[in-house]
């Protein structure tokens, strides 16, 4: 979709661009005035020198001309510095907005995206906006102001030359637009290939051990080589268009300038035009075409950043999967609250569907969860257990049905306030590259070292953490890859135990633990954490509901009959 030479979305999402454009226009006006002054002074000085009055007559003119040249350089320098600072501010705002939107869209949306593409977009892609703001937009302003000012000034001195310039000037924008349409398509394709390359390379690096074990590393080398070669060809094709368009614009400007030079020369030869006027026209004519040629050249350099910004705007405009935007007719988010320590959770007729899947992940689920209750969800893979936790975390919105807490619709509650009351341990917990203590205290900033150690003890992590080189201050490395799967699981459990959250969601919490470790976690849930509401997913038969709890079985997105021996669960099966 063509949005003109300036994308209005940049002004809507990046307010720093507005002030920058004002400064750009002001500097463009100053630069235009200096161009006219420089040409006039130079023409006067050369005409004076041609008449032999070189000494005293030229002294003042040359001094003023030197001042004008210095001011023109200062204006140009100030414009570029301002533009680069504005570009840095705009990139920072867009990156912050992109990160915030990705966080609000949640894991459900991010799971359908290429993580490498998002990373490339927010780094290398947005860096291309430097050329857009520092070079393209200033030249665009000059491309409007300078030709108008030059034609007006030349018209005062010689109307015939002004008519010739005015007639030939539109040829450059026409050719630039024709070439620009093709360049946009080429640049978009180049950006898509770069995003694919970045995403695939990240996947390969993260999965390198698996690829090596299964002997597929060489095949991935060939895939990356092919994508890289496609990117190279597209880049060269884009550069070829840019170079050819520059040739077209330069040729057009040269022909137009030559026309003016010929008619001025003939009239000067026959005495129909003064020498100083002829010099002024010849000096100003290239200045009329120069900004338009520069706009065409900088347009190509700025297209990569503009294409990346376009993709950012698409993400920023993506509808949220939860809350009033995605579910019209509901109350405004944040108007009600619920304390999960005392509020009863009720799922009524919940249905969840995933795009491209013929069968709902959850089909008419009804479930009541009392405060402080423990529920063990069992069932085969794909039964909908993890989807149920994602609903409670508000990573997903149900296609039908409601989730209520204390009688109020959860969708009408503030998202951050709701999640502050939840601690979650996923199947594959993510550890950051900070220390063990930092990873445990992730959900409880400012926690004391004693509280961190107590949470690690409950999760069975204290012993191996103490054996690390620097204990709790030992960096765990990217994704915690220095630890075993079981150790990473214990760190994640300690993180959840430390968080003072009344609702604890555990997705296969002991999948990577030995039987002794599993018993330790079960004991912690029954004793120190007995006041919390726990919803736990288990594929095996090793978990029991314990006192005051129940086992809920799921099959094909529905609740199966109550497991014999479990407490009556007040289940609603539809």
SVG drawing of the C-alpha trace seen along z (x, -y; Angstrom):
<svg xmlns="http://www.w3.org/2000/svg" viewBox="-23 -50 66 95">
<polyline fill="none" stroke="black" stroke-width="0.4" points="0.0,0.0 1.5,-3.3 1.5,-5.9 3.3,-8.7 6.8,-10.1 6.4,-10.4 4.8,-7.5 2.2,-9.2 2.5,-6.3 6.0,-7.4 4.4,-10.6 1.7,-8.8 3.9,-6.3 7.1,-8.3 6.3,-11.8 10.0,-12.8 9.7,-12.9 7.2,-15.8 9.6,-18.2 12.4,-17.0 10.4,-17.9 9.8,-21.4 13.6,-21.8 14.2,-20.3 11.8,-22.8 13.5,-25.7 17.0,-24.6 15.8,-24.0 14.5,-27.5 17.7,-28.9 19.7,-26.7 17.6,-27.8 18.2,-31.5 21.9,-30.8 22.0,-29.1 20.4,-32.1 22.7,-34.5 25.8,-32.4 24.8,-32.3 24.1,-36.1 27.4,-37.0 29.4,-34.6 27.8,-36.0 28.4,-39.6 32.0,-38.8 32.8,-37.2 31.1,-39.9 33.0,-42.6 36.3,-40.7 35.5,-40.5 35.2,-44.2 38.7,-44.6 37.5,-46.1 39.3,-43.4 40.9,-45.1 38.6,-47.1 35.3,-46.1 35.8,-42.3 37.0,-42.5 33.6,-43.0 31.9,-40.5 34.4,-37.8 34.2,-38.3 30.4,-38.0 30.6,-35.0 33.0,-33.3 30.5,-33.9 27.7,-32.5 29.6,-29.4 30.5,-28.8 26.8,-29.3 25.7,-26.9 28.1,-24.3 26.9,-24.9 23.3,-24.6 24.0,-21.3 26.0,-19.9 23.3,-21.0 20.6,-19.4 22.4,-16.1 23.2,-16.1 19.6,-16.9 18.3,-14.3 20.6,-11.5 19.5,-12.4 15.9,-12.4 16.4,-9.0 17.9,-7.6 14.9,-8.8 12.5,-7.5 14.2,-4.0 14.1,-3.9 10.4,-4.7 9.6,-2.1 11.7,0.5 10.0,-0.2 6.6,-0.1 7.4,3.1 8.6,4.8 5.5,3.6 3.2,4.8 4.9,8.2 4.5,8.5 0.9,7.6 0.2,9.9 1.7,12.7 3.2,16.1 0.2,17.3 0.9,14.7 4.7,15.0 4.5,18.7 3.3,18.2 6.1,15.8 9.8,16.3 11.7,15.1 14.8,14.4 12.7,12.2 11.5,10.1 15.0,9.8 16.3,8.7 13.5,6.3 14.1,4.5 17.9,4.2 19.3,4.3 15.9,3.4 15.2,0.3 18.8,-0.9 17.9,-1.6 15.8,-4.6 19.1,-6.6 19.2,-7.1 15.5,-7.8 15.6,-10.6 19.2,-11.9 19.2,-12.0 15.9,-11.3 13.6,-13.6 16.0,-16.6 16.4,-16.2 12.7,-15.8 12.2,-19.2 14.9,-20.8 13.5,-19.1 10.3,-21.2 11.8,-24.5 14.9,-24.9 13.4,-24.5 10.5,-26.9 12.9,-29.5 15.3,-29.1 12.6,-29.4 11.2,-32.5 14.7,-34.1 15.5,-33.3 12.2,-34.6 13.0,-38.0 16.3,-38.1 15.3,-36.3 11.7,-35.0 12.7,-33.0 15.2,-30.8 12.7,-30.4 10.1,-29.0 12.7,-26.5 13.6,-25.4 10.0,-25.1 9.1,-23.0 12.0,-20.6 11.8,-20.3 8.8,-17.9 10.7,-15.3 12.9,-14.3 10.0,-13.6 8.1,-11.7 11.1,-9.4 11.8,-9.1 8.2,-7.9 8.3,-5.4 11.6,-3.9 10.5,-4.1 7.5,-1.8 9.8,0.9 12.4,0.2 9.8,0.6 8.9,4.1 12.6,5.0 13.3,3.6 10.4,5.5 11.6,8.7 15.1,8.0 13.8,7.3 11.7,10.5 14.7,12.6 16.9,10.9 14.2,11.7 14.0,15.3 17.8,15.6 18.0,14.1 15.2,16.3 16.5,19.5 20.1,18.9 18.9,18.4 16.9,21.7 20.0,23.5 22.3,22.1 19.8,23.0 19.3,26.5 22.9,27.2 23.4,30.1 20.3,31.8 21.3,31.3 24.8,32.7 23.4,35.8 21.0,36.6 23.5,35.7 21.6,32.8 24.1,30.0 25.4,30.3 21.9,30.0 21.3,26.8 24.5,25.4 23.1,25.8 19.8,24.2 21.5,21.2 23.8,21.0 20.7,20.9 18.9,18.3 22.1,16.2 22.5,16.5 18.9,15.4 19.5,12.4 22.7,11.5 20.9,11.7 18.0,9.6 20.4,7.0 22.4,6.8 19.1,6.4 18.1,3.6 21.5,1.9 21.2,2.3 17.9,0.5 19.3,-2.3 22.3,-2.8 20.2,-2.9 17.7,-5.3 20.6,-7.6 21.8,-7.5 18.3,-8.4 18.0,-11.3 21.5,-12.6 20.9,-12.4 17.6,-14.2 19.1,-16.9 22.1,-17.3 19.9,-17.7 17.7,-20.2 20.8,-22.2 22.2,-22.1 19.0,-23.5 19.2,-26.5 22.9,-26.9 22.4,-26.9 19.6,-29.5 21.5,-31.7 24.7,-31.5 23.0,-32.4 21.2,-35.4 24.4,-36.5 26.3,-36.2 23.7,-38.5 23.7,-41.0 20.1,-40.2 21.3,-39.2 23.6,-40.8 26.8,-39.0 26.0,-39.0 22.4,-37.9 23.7,-35.0 26.1,-33.9 23.4,-34.0 21.1,-31.9 23.8,-29.3 24.8,-29.1 21.3,-28.6 20.1,-26.1 22.0,-23.1 20.9,-24.0 17.3,-23.7 17.8,-20.1 20.3,-19.0 17.8,-18.4 15.5,-16.4 18.3,-14.2 19.4,-13.8 15.9,-12.8 15.9,-10.0 19.3,-8.7 18.4,-8.8 15.0,-7.2 16.8,-3.9 19.1,-4.2 16.1,-4.8 13.8,-2.1 15.2,0.7 14.4,-1.2 11.0,-2.2 10.2,1.4 11.3,2.5 9.2,-0.3 6.2,0.9 6.5,4.4 6.8,2.8 3.5,0.9 1.8,4.1 2.7,5.7 1.7,2.5 -1.7,2.6 -2.2,6.3 -5.4,6.7 -4.8,8.0 -5.8,11.6 -7.4,10.7 -9.3,7.9 -11.8,5.4 -10.1,4.9 -10.5,8.6 -13.8,9.1 -16.1,6.2 -19.0,5.6 -17.1,6.5 -16.4,4.1 -13.4,1.9 -10.2,3.6 -9.2,2.6 -12.6,1.6 -12.8,4.6 -10.3,6.6 -10.3,9.9 -8.2,11.3 -7.4,14.9 -6.6,15.8 -10.4,15.6 -12.0,15.5 -13.5,18.6 -12.5,19.3 -15.2,20.5 -14.9,21.5 -18.2,21.7 -18.7,23.1 -15.1,22.4 -14.3,23.1 -10.9,22.4 -10.1,23.0 -6.7,22.6 -6.5,21.5 -6.1,24.3 -7.3,27.0 -10.7,28.7 -11.3,29.7 -11.5,27.2 -8.6,27.4 -11.2,26.9 -14.8,27.7 -17.4,26.4 -15.3,26.7 -16.9,26.0 -14.9,26.1 -15.0,24.5 -11.8,24.0 -12.0,23.1 -9.3,20.9 -6.5,23.0 -7.5,26.1 -5.1,28.4 -6.2,29.8 -4.1,32.3 -4.9,32.3 -4.2,35.5 -4.8,36.9 -3.0,37.7 -1.0,35.1 -3.3,32.7 -6.1,33.1 -6.1,29.3 -4.3,29.2 -1.7,26.6 -4.4,24.6 -6.4,24.4 -3.3,22.9 -2.8,20.5 -6.4,19.3 -5.8,18.7 -2.6,16.8 -4.6,14.8 -2.3,15.7 -5.4,16.8 -9.0,15.6 -11.8,18.1 -13.9,18.2 -17.0,18.8 -17.7,18.9 -16.4,16.9 -13.8,17.1 -15.0,15.5 -13.1,14.7 -15.3,13.9 -18.2,13.5 -16.5,10.9 -15.4,11.5 -11.6,11.9 -11.5,10.3 -12.6,7.0 -9.7,7.0 -6.4,5.3 -4.0,7.7 -0.9,6.8 -2.8,6.9 -4.2,10.3 -0.8,11.8 0.8,10.5 -1.3,13.1 -0.1,16.0 3.2,18.0 3.8,20.3 6.3,23.0 6.0,24.1 7.2,27.4 10.4,25.8 11.2,23.0 13.4,20.1 16.4,19.1 18.2,15.8 22.0,15.2 22.1,13.6 23.1,15.3 21.2,18.1 19.9,15.6 18.7,13.2 16.8,16.0 15.1,17.1 14.2,13.5 12.8,12.7 9.2,12.5 9.9,11.0 12.4,8.1 14.1,7.0 13.7,10.3 16.2,10.9 19.0,13.5 17.4,15.4 14.0,15.7 15.8,16.7 17.7,19.5 14.5,20.6 12.7,20.9 15.7,22.8 15.5,25.2 11.9,25.9 12.6,26.7 15.6,28.9 18.0,26.5 20.0,25.3 22.5,28.2 23.6,27.8 23.6,24.0 25.9,24.1 28.3,26.3 28.5,23.7 31.8,21.7 30.2,18.5 27.1,20.0 24.0,18.0 26.1,15.3 27.2,17.8 26.1,16.7 24.0,19.4 24.8,18.5 22.4,18.0 19.2,20.0 20.9,21.6 22.6,24.1 25.4,24.7 22.8,26.6 21.1,29.9 17.4,30.1 16.6,31.1 18.6,28.2 16.9,25.7 13.5,27.1 14.4,26.7 15.5,23.0 12.2,22.4 10.3,24.0 12.2,21.9 11.3,18.8 7.6,19.7 7.8,20.6 9.5,17.3 6.8,15.3 4.1,14.4 1.3,15.5 -2.0,17.1 -2.4,19.1 0.3,21.6 0.3,23.1 2.6,26.0 3.0,27.7 4.8,31.1 6.9,29.6 8.8,32.9 9.3,34.1 13.1,33.8 13.4,34.8 14.1,38.1 11.6,39.7 13.2,38.2 13.1,34.8 9.4,35.2 8.6,36.3 10.4,33.2 8.3,30.9 5.1,32.7 6.0,32.3 6.6,28.6 3.2,28.1 1.5,30.0 3.3,28.0 4.9,24.6 2.7,23.9 -0.5,25.4 -2.3,22.0 -1.9,21.5 -4.3,22.7 -2.4,25.1 -3.3,26.4 -0.8,29.0 -0.5,30.9 0.8,34.4 1.0,37.0 2.0,39.8 0.3,41.4 2.8,40.3 0.8,37.3 -2.1,37.7 -4.5,34.9 -3.6,35.2 -5.9,33.9 -8.3,31.2 -7.6,31.8 -8.8,33.6 -7.8,35.2 -9.4,34.0 -9.0,36.0 -9.2,34.4 -9.7,36.0 -10.1,34.3 -10.7,30.9 -13.4,32.1 -13.5,33.0 -13.7,36.8 -15.6,38.3 -14.2,37.7 -11.4,40.1 -12.6,42.7 -11.5,41.7 -11.2,38.1 -13.4,35.5 -16.5,34.4 -15.2,31.6 -18.4,29.7 -17.4,30.3 -19.6,29.2 -19.2,31.3 -20.9,30.0"/>
</svg>
